[in-house]
Amino acid sequence: MTNAKKKHHGSNFESFLEEEGILEEASFIAGKKIIAAQIAAEMKKKGLTKTAMAAKMQTTRAQLDRLLDPDNDSVTLATLKRAAKTLGKSLRLELA
């Protein structure tokens, strides 16, 4: 077994990301993907199309597409808040 393999033997994935210096960025990306999936799931549950959701949020379909794109991290807190409110949900953020 090489040293590279021994280095992470027995550690978890989070420890590996931290050792590589990418834990914070990976957590942020994962969080955005989760929020996008939750919004899409709630829209489906409520039978809302993208066009209807955008209208209820008083935004454009393009802005909603950016919000639902799990790889787009340029969404504002105001947009997230409007989406949550439109779906009858609340948005919770925290510093960890």
DSSP file (Angstrom, degrees, kcal/mol; ACC not computed):
  #  RESIDUE AA STRUCTURE BP1 BP2  ACC     N-H-->O    O-->H-N    N-H-->O    O-->H-N    TCO  KAPPA ALPHA  PHI   PSI    X-CA   Y-CA   Z-CA
    1    1 A M              0   0    0      0, 0.0     2,-0.1     0, 0.0     0, 0.0   0.000 360.0 360.0 360.0 133.2    0.0    0.0    0.0
    2    2 A T     >  -     0   0    0      1,-0.1     4,-1.9     4,-0.0     3,-0.2  -0.321 360.0-108.8 -80.5 165.9    1.4    3.4   -0.9
    3    3 A N  H  > S+     0   0    0      1,-0.2     4,-2.2     2,-0.2    -1,-0.1   0.865 118.1  58.5 -60.7 -36.9    1.6    6.4    1.4
    4    4 A A  H  > S+     0   0    0      1,-0.2     4,-0.7     2,-0.2    -1,-0.2   0.894 108.4  44.9 -61.6 -40.1   -1.2    8.2   -0.6
    5    5 A K  H  4 S+     0   0    0      1,-0.2     4,-0.4     2,-0.2     3,-0.4   0.875 113.2  50.2 -71.7 -36.9   -3.5    5.3    0.1
    6    6 A K  H >< S+     0   0    0     -4,-1.9     3,-0.8     1,-0.2    -2,-0.2   0.829  97.1  71.1 -68.7 -32.1   -2.5    5.1    3.8
    7    7 A K  H 3< S+     0   0    0     -4,-2.2    -1,-0.2     1,-0.3    -2,-0.2   0.859 112.0  26.2 -54.6 -41.2   -3.0    8.8    4.3
    8    8 A H  T >< S+     0   0    0     -4,-0.7     3,-1.9    -3,-0.4    -1,-0.3   0.331  86.6 131.9-107.6   5.5   -6.8    8.6    4.1
    9    9 A H  T <  S+     0   0    0     -3,-0.8     3,-0.1    -4,-0.4    -3,-0.0  -0.422  82.9   6.7 -62.3 123.7   -7.3    5.0    5.2
   10   10 A G  T 3  S+     0   0    0      1,-0.3    -1,-0.3    -2,-0.2     2,-0.2   0.321 103.6 116.1  88.3  -8.8  -10.0    5.0    7.8
   11   11 A S    <   -     0   0    0     -3,-1.9    -1,-0.3     1,-0.1     2,-0.1  -0.543  63.5-117.2 -91.1 161.4  -11.0    8.6    7.4
   12   12 A N     >  -     0   0    0     -2,-0.2     4,-2.0    -3,-0.1     5,-0.1  -0.428  27.6-103.6 -92.3 172.1  -14.4    9.8    6.2
   13   13 A F  H  > S+     0   0    0      1,-0.2     4,-2.6     2,-0.2     5,-0.2   0.875 120.0  55.5 -63.5 -38.9  -15.2   11.7    3.1
   14   14 A E  H  > S+     0   0    0      1,-0.2     4,-2.2     2,-0.2    -1,-0.2   0.902 107.8  49.5 -61.4 -40.8  -15.7   15.0    5.0
   15   15 A S  H  > S+     0   0    0      2,-0.2     4,-2.7     1,-0.2    -1,-0.2   0.899 109.5  52.2 -63.5 -40.5  -12.2   14.6    6.5
   16   16 A F  H  X S+     0   0    0     -4,-2.0     4,-1.9     2,-0.2    -2,-0.2   0.940 109.8  48.0 -60.6 -47.7  -10.8   14.0    3.1
   17   17 A L  H  X>S+     0   0    0     -4,-2.6     5,-2.6     1,-0.2     6,-0.8   0.891 112.3  50.1 -61.2 -39.1  -12.4   17.2    1.7
   18   18 A E  H ><5S+     0   0    0     -4,-2.2     3,-1.0     4,-0.2    -1,-0.2   0.918 109.2  50.5 -65.5 -43.3  -11.2   19.2    4.6
   19   19 A E  H 3<5S+     0   0    0     -4,-2.7    -1,-0.2     1,-0.3    -2,-0.2   0.837 110.5  50.2 -62.6 -32.8   -7.6   17.9    4.2
   20   20 A E  H 3<5S-     0   0    0     -4,-1.9    -1,-0.3    -5,-0.2    -2,-0.2   0.553 114.3-120.1 -82.1  -8.3   -7.8   18.8    0.5
   21   21 A G  T <<5S+     0   0    0     -3,-1.0    -3,-0.2    -4,-0.5     4,-0.2   0.728  89.1  99.4  78.1  23.1   -9.0   22.3    1.5
   22   22 A I     >< +     0   0    0     -5,-2.6     4,-2.5    -6,-0.2     5,-0.2   0.253  40.4 104.7-124.3  12.0  -12.3   22.0   -0.4
   23   23 A L  H  > S+     0   0    0     -6,-0.8     4,-2.5     1,-0.2     5,-0.2   0.926  82.6  48.7 -61.6 -46.7  -14.8   21.1    2.3
   24   24 A E  H  > S+     0   0    0      1,-0.2     4,-2.2     2,-0.2    -1,-0.2   0.931 114.7  44.3 -61.6 -46.7  -16.4   24.6    2.4
   25   25 A E  H  > S+     0   0    0      1,-0.2     4,-2.5     2,-0.2    -1,-0.2   0.907 114.0  50.0 -65.4 -41.9  -16.8   24.9   -1.3
   26   26 A A  H  X S+     0   0    0     -4,-2.5     4,-2.4     1,-0.2    -1,-0.2   0.889 110.9  49.9 -64.3 -38.8  -18.2   21.3   -1.6
   27   27 A S  H  X S+     0   0    0     -4,-2.5     4,-2.4    -5,-0.2    -1,-0.2   0.898 110.5  50.0 -65.9 -40.7  -20.7   21.9    1.2
   28   28 A F  H  X S+     0   0    0     -4,-2.2     4,-2.2    -5,-0.2    -2,-0.2   0.935 112.1  47.0 -62.6 -47.1  -21.9   25.1   -0.5
   29   29 A I  H  X S+     0   0    0     -4,-2.5     4,-2.1     1,-0.2    -2,-0.2   0.916 112.8  49.3 -62.2 -43.8  -22.3   23.4   -3.9
   30   30 A A  H  X S+     0   0    0     -4,-2.4     4,-2.2     1,-0.2    -1,-0.2   0.902 109.8  52.4 -62.9 -40.6  -24.2   20.5   -2.2
   31   31 A G  H  X S+     0   0    0     -4,-2.4     4,-2.5     1,-0.2    -2,-0.2   0.905 108.7  49.5 -61.8 -42.6  -26.4   22.9   -0.4
   32   32 A K  H  X S+     0   0    0     -4,-2.2     4,-2.5     1,-0.2    -1,-0.2   0.899 110.8  50.1 -63.7 -41.4  -27.4   24.7   -3.6
   33   33 A K  H  X S+     0   0    0     -4,-2.1     4,-2.1     2,-0.2    -1,-0.2   0.890 111.2  49.3 -64.5 -39.1  -28.2   21.4   -5.3
   34   34 A I  H  X S+     0   0    0     -4,-2.2     4,-2.5     2,-0.2    -2,-0.2   0.930 111.6  47.9 -66.0 -45.9  -30.4   20.4   -2.3
   35   35 A I  H  X S+     0   0    0     -4,-2.5     4,-2.5     1,-0.2     5,-0.2   0.921 111.5  50.3 -62.2 -44.2  -32.3   23.7   -2.3
   36   36 A A  H  X S+     0   0    0     -4,-2.5     4,-2.3     1,-0.2    -1,-0.2   0.911 112.5  47.4 -60.3 -42.3  -32.8   23.5   -6.1
   37   37 A A  H  X S+     0   0    0     -4,-2.1     4,-2.4     2,-0.2    -1,-0.2   0.888 111.2  51.0 -67.3 -39.0  -34.1   20.0   -5.7
   38   38 A Q  H  X S+     0   0    0     -4,-2.5     4,-2.4     2,-0.2    -2,-0.2   0.914 111.4  47.4 -64.9 -42.3  -36.4   20.9   -2.8
   39   39 A I  H  X S+     0   0    0     -4,-2.5     4,-2.5     2,-0.2    -2,-0.2   0.936 113.0  48.5 -64.2 -46.1  -37.9   23.8   -4.7
   40   40 A A  H  X S+     0   0    0     -4,-2.3     4,-2.3    -5,-0.2    -2,-0.2   0.899 111.7  50.3 -60.7 -40.8  -38.5   21.7   -7.8
   41   41 A A  H  X S+     0   0    0     -4,-2.4     4,-2.6     2,-0.2    -1,-0.2   0.907 111.1  48.0 -65.3 -41.9  -40.1   19.0   -5.7
   42   42 A E  H  X S+     0   0    0     -4,-2.4     4,-2.1     2,-0.2    -2,-0.2   0.890 110.2  52.4 -66.1 -39.3  -42.4   21.4   -4.0
   43   43 A M  H  X>S+     0   0    0     -4,-2.5     5,-2.9     2,-0.2     4,-0.5   0.932 111.9  45.9 -60.4 -45.3  -43.4   22.9   -7.4
   44   44 A K  H ><5S+     0   0    0     -4,-2.3     3,-1.1     1,-0.2    -2,-0.2   0.922 110.8  53.0 -63.4 -44.5  -44.2   19.5   -8.7
   45   45 A K  H 3<5S+     0   0    0     -4,-2.6    -1,-0.2     1,-0.3    -2,-0.2   0.864 114.4  42.1 -58.5 -37.8  -46.2   18.6   -5.5
   46   46 A K  H 3<5S-     0   0    0     -4,-2.1    -1,-0.3    -5,-0.1    -2,-0.2   0.435 113.1-118.4 -90.8  -1.1  -48.2   21.8   -6.0
   47   47 A G  T <<5 +     0   0    0     -3,-1.1     2,-0.5    -4,-0.5    -3,-0.2   0.797  58.6 156.4  70.0  29.2  -48.6   21.3   -9.7
   48   48 A L      < -     0   0    0     -5,-2.9    -1,-0.2    -6,-0.2     2,-0.1  -0.769  32.1-148.4 -92.7 126.8  -46.8   24.6  -10.5
   49   49 A T     >  -     0   0    0     -2,-0.5     4,-2.7     1,-0.1     5,-0.2  -0.391  31.7-106.3 -77.9 167.7  -45.1   25.0  -13.9
   50   50 A K  H  > S+     0   0    0      1,-0.2     4,-2.7     2,-0.2     5,-0.2   0.897 122.5  51.9 -61.7 -39.7  -42.0   27.1  -14.2
   51   51 A T  H  > S+     0   0    0      2,-0.2     4,-2.0     1,-0.2    -1,-0.2   0.923 112.1  44.9 -63.7 -44.3  -44.0   29.8  -15.9
   52   52 A A  H  > S+     0   0    0      2,-0.2     4,-2.4     1,-0.2    -2,-0.2   0.906 113.8  49.9 -66.7 -41.9  -46.6   29.9  -13.1
   53   53 A M  H  X S+     0   0    0     -4,-2.7     4,-2.1     2,-0.2    -2,-0.2   0.930 110.3  49.8 -62.4 -46.0  -44.0   29.8  -10.4
   54   54 A A  H  X>S+     0   0    0     -4,-2.7     5,-2.5     1,-0.2     4,-0.7   0.905 111.0  50.1 -60.5 -41.7  -42.1   32.7  -12.0
   55   55 A A  H ><5S+     0   0    0     -4,-2.0     3,-0.8     1,-0.2    -1,-0.2   0.920 110.6  48.9 -63.6 -43.9  -45.3   34.7  -12.2
   56   56 A K  H 3<5S+     0   0    0     -4,-2.4    -1,-0.2     1,-0.3    -2,-0.2   0.835 112.9  48.1 -64.7 -32.2  -46.2   34.0   -8.6
   57   57 A M  H 3<5S-     0   0    0     -4,-2.1    -1,-0.3    -5,-0.2    -2,-0.2   0.569 110.2-126.2 -81.6  -8.9  -42.7   35.1   -7.6
   58   58 A Q  T <<5S+     0   0    0     -3,-0.8     2,-0.2    -4,-0.7    -3,-0.2   0.936  73.8 107.6  58.0  49.5  -42.9   38.2   -9.7
   59   59 A T  S   <S-     0   0    0     -5,-2.5    -1,-0.2    -6,-0.1     2,-0.2  -0.785  73.1 -83.7-139.2-177.8  -39.8   37.3  -11.5
   60   60 A T     >  -     0   0    0     -2,-0.2     4,-1.9     1,-0.1     5,-0.1  -0.526  29.3-120.3 -91.3 159.9  -38.7   36.0  -15.0
   61   61 A R  H  > S+     0   0    0      1,-0.2     4,-2.6     2,-0.2     5,-0.1   0.859 115.9  57.5 -63.7 -35.3  -38.7   32.4  -16.1
   62   62 A A  H  > S+     0   0    0      2,-0.2     4,-1.9     1,-0.2    -1,-0.2   0.902 105.4  49.3 -62.9 -41.2  -34.9   32.9  -16.8
   63   63 A Q  H  > S+     0   0    0      2,-0.2     4,-2.0     1,-0.2    -1,-0.2   0.903 111.4  49.3 -65.2 -40.6  -34.4   33.9  -13.1
   64   64 A L  H  X S+     0   0    0     -4,-1.9     4,-2.5     1,-0.2    -2,-0.2   0.902 107.5  54.8 -65.0 -40.2  -36.3   30.8  -12.0
   65   65 A D  H  X S+     0   0    0     -4,-2.6     4,-1.1     1,-0.2    -1,-0.2   0.899 107.8  49.8 -59.2 -40.0  -34.3   28.6  -14.3
   66   66 A R  H  < S+     0   0    0     -4,-1.9     3,-0.3     1,-0.2     6,-0.3   0.902 110.4  50.6 -64.1 -40.2  -31.1   30.0  -12.6
   67   67 A L  H  < S+     0   0    0     -4,-2.0    -2,-0.2     1,-0.2    -1,-0.2   0.899 113.3  44.5 -63.2 -41.2  -32.6   29.2   -9.2
   68   68 A L  H  < S+     0   0    0     -4,-2.5    -1,-0.2    -5,-0.1    -2,-0.2   0.604  88.8  99.2 -81.7 -12.0  -33.5   25.6  -10.3
   69   69 A D    ><  -     0   0    0     -4,-1.1     3,-1.7    -3,-0.3   -33,-0.1  -0.672  63.5-156.2 -76.8 110.9  -30.1   25.0  -11.9
   70   70 A P  T 3  S+     0   0    0      0, 0.0    -1,-0.2     0, 0.0   -37,-0.1   0.705  91.4  52.2 -63.8 -17.7  -28.1   23.1   -9.3
   71   71 A D  T 3  S+     0   0    0    -39,-0.1     2,-0.7   -38,-0.1    -2,-0.1   0.466  88.1  91.0 -96.9  -1.7  -24.8   24.3  -10.8
   72   72 A N    <   +     0   0    0     -3,-1.7     3,-0.3    -6,-0.3    -3,-0.0  -0.849  45.6 175.6 -98.2 115.6  -25.7   28.0  -10.8
   73   73 A D        +     0   0    0     -2,-0.7    -1,-0.1     1,-0.2    -6,-0.1   0.167  56.4  93.7-104.2  18.1  -24.5   29.6   -7.6
   74   74 A S        +     0   0    0     -8,-0.1     2,-0.2     2,-0.0    -1,-0.2   0.184  52.7 125.6 -96.5  18.3  -25.4   33.2   -8.6
   75   75 A V        -     0   0    0     -3,-0.3     2,-0.1    -9,-0.2   -12,-0.0  -0.558  55.4-131.7 -78.8 138.5  -28.9   33.1   -6.9
   76   76 A T     >  -     0   0    0     -2,-0.2     4,-2.0     1,-0.1     5,-0.1  -0.473  15.9-119.1 -88.0 161.2  -29.6   35.9   -4.4
   77   77 A L  H  > S+     0   0    0      1,-0.2     4,-2.8     2,-0.2     5,-0.2   0.864 115.0  58.9 -63.6 -36.1  -31.0   35.4   -1.0
   78   78 A A  H  > S+     0   0    0      1,-0.2     4,-2.3     2,-0.2    -1,-0.2   0.899 106.1  47.8 -61.0 -40.4  -34.0   37.6   -2.0
   79   79 A T  H  > S+     0   0    0      2,-0.2     4,-2.3     1,-0.2    -1,-0.2   0.915 112.0  48.9 -67.3 -43.0  -34.8   35.2   -4.8
   80   80 A L  H  X S+     0   0    0     -4,-2.0     4,-2.5     1,-0.2    -2,-0.2   0.910 111.3  50.8 -61.3 -42.0  -34.5   32.2   -2.5
   81   81 A K  H  X S+     0   0    0     -4,-2.8     4,-2.6     2,-0.2    -2,-0.2   0.912 110.5  48.4 -63.2 -44.1  -36.8   33.9    0.0
   82   82 A R  H  X S+     0   0    0     -4,-2.3     4,-2.6     2,-0.2    -1,-0.2   0.897 111.5  50.4 -63.9 -40.4  -39.4   34.7   -2.6
   83   83 A A  H  X S+     0   0    0     -4,-2.3     4,-1.6     2,-0.2    -2,-0.2   0.937 111.9  47.1 -63.3 -46.4  -39.4   31.1   -3.9
   84   84 A A  H  <>S+     0   0    0     -4,-2.5     5,-3.4     1,-0.2     4,-0.2   0.937 113.7  47.7 -60.2 -47.4  -39.8   29.8   -0.3
   85   85 A K  H ><5S+     0   0    0     -4,-2.6     3,-1.6     1,-0.2    -1,-0.2   0.907 108.7  54.4 -61.6 -42.7  -42.6   32.2    0.4
   86   86 A T  H 3<5S+     0   0    0     -4,-2.6    -1,-0.2     1,-0.3    -2,-0.2   0.843 110.7  46.7 -59.1 -34.6  -44.4   31.4   -2.9
   87   87 A L  T 3<5S-     0   0    0     -4,-1.6    -1,-0.3    -3,-0.2    -2,-0.2   0.380 120.0-109.2 -90.0   3.7  -44.3   27.7   -1.9
   88   88 A G  T < 5S+     0   0    0     -3,-1.6     2,-0.2     1,-0.3    -3,-0.2   0.776  82.7 116.4  74.1  26.3  -45.6   28.4    1.6
   89   89 A K      < -     0   0    0     -5,-3.4     2,-0.3    -6,-0.2    -1,-0.3  -0.673  59.6-126.4-117.8 171.9  -42.2   27.5    3.1
   90   90 A S        -     0   0    0     -2,-0.2     2,-0.5    -3,-0.1    -9,-0.0  -0.883  16.8-129.4-118.5 156.9  -39.6   29.4    5.0
   91   91 A L        -     0   0    0     -2,-0.3     2,-0.5   -10,-0.1   -10,-0.0  -0.908  21.3-167.3-106.3 127.2  -35.9   29.8    4.3
   92   92 A R        +     0   0    0     -2,-0.5     2,-0.3     2,-0.0    -2,-0.0  -0.966   7.7 177.2-117.5 129.0  -33.4   29.0    7.0
   93   93 A L        +     0   0    0     -2,-0.5     2,-0.3     2,-0.0    -2,-0.0  -0.923   5.3 179.0-122.8 151.9  -29.7   30.0    6.8
   94   94 A E        -     0   0    0     -2,-0.3     2,-0.5     0, 0.0    -2,-0.0  -0.998  28.8-124.9-151.3 153.3  -27.1   29.5    9.4
   95   95 A L              0   0    0     -2,-0.3    -2,-0.0     1,-0.1     0, 0.0  -0.840 360.0 360.0 -94.0 134.5  -23.4   30.0   10.1
   96   96 A A              0   0    0     -2,-0.5    -1,-0.1     0, 0.0     0, 0.0   0.376 360.0 360.0-120.8 360.0  -21.6   26.8   11.1
